């Protein structure tokens, strides 16, 4: 019985680390994109199962949330959002990113304007960002 208990304890100790490792996998590339004004092709959560093309995103900022998770702030120019393909300012959770690739592309005027304003970590009155990592 002790072996079972110890095995379960080990599993519960290690399992929470996997999402953090996945988050760190993308941090360097996304910070590079944010700091150099680059565009990424991003596959998010269940996009493929919805038949969506990969999202195209101008990367503005990478930040740590109050919950300790990493977030990406940027301007999406292509990709599924509530079943529609439209341009908008978006926030993405790192733990739902399936893949990213830095691609050739330039920020549009609206995206440049939003990036230059900066982001205070809030959506409406809900402020959830603890610290910016890069922009």
MOJONOR-V998941 format. One record per residue. RES is the residue in one letter. SS is DSSP state (~ for helix, > for strand, _ for the rest). BURIAL is + if it has 24 or more other ideal C-beta (glycine too) atoms within 12 Angstrom, else -. Layout:
res: (RES | RES)
ss: (SS | SS)
burial: (BURIAL | BURIAL)
This chain:
res: (X | X | X | X | X | X | X | X | X | X | X | X | X | X | X | X | X | X | X | X | X | X | X | X | X | X | X | X | X | X | X | X | X | X | X | X | X | X | X | X | X | X | X | X | X | X | X | X | X | X | X | X | X | X | X | X | X | X | X | X | X | X | X | X | X | X | X | X | X | X | X | X | X | X | X | X | X | X | X | X | X | X | X | X | X | X | X | X | X | X | X | X | X | X | X | X | X | X | X | X | X | X | X | X | X | X | X | X | X | X | X | X | X | X | X | X | X | X | X | X | X | X | X | X | X | X | X | X | X | X | X | X | X | X | X)
ss: (_ | ~ | ~ | ~ | ~ | ~ | ~ | ~ | ~ | ~ | ~ | ~ | ~ | ~ | ~ | ~ | ~ | ~ | ~ | ~ | ~ | ~ | ~ | ~ | ~ | ~ | ~ | ~ | ~ | ~ | ~ | ~ | ~ | ~ | ~ | ~ | _ | _ | > | > | > | > | > | > | _ | _ | _ | ~ | ~ | ~ | _ | _ | _ | _ | > | > | > | > | > | > | > | > | > | > | > | _ | _ | _ | _ | > | > | > | > | > | > | > | > | > | _ | > | > | _ | _ | > | > | _ | _ | > | > | > | > | > | > | ~ | ~ | ~ | > | > | > | > | > | > | > | _ | _ | _ | _ | _ | ~ | ~ | ~ | ~ | ~ | ~ | ~ | ~ | ~ | _ | _ | _ | _ | > | > | _ | _ | > | > | _ | > | > | > | > | > | > | _)
burial: (- | - | - | - | - | - | - | - | - | - | - | - | - | - | - | - | - | - | - | - | - | - | + | - | - | + | + | - | + | + | + | - | + | + | - | - | - | + | + | + | + | + | + | + | - | - | + | - | - | - | - | + | - | + | + | + | + | + | + | + | + | + | + | + | + | - | - | - | + | + | + | + | + | + | + | + | + | + | + | + | - | - | - | - | - | - | - | + | + | + | + | + | + | + | + | + | + | + | - | + | - | + | - | - | - | - | + | - | - | - | + | - | - | + | + | - | - | - | + | - | + | - | - | - | - | - | - | - | + | - | - | - | + | + | +)
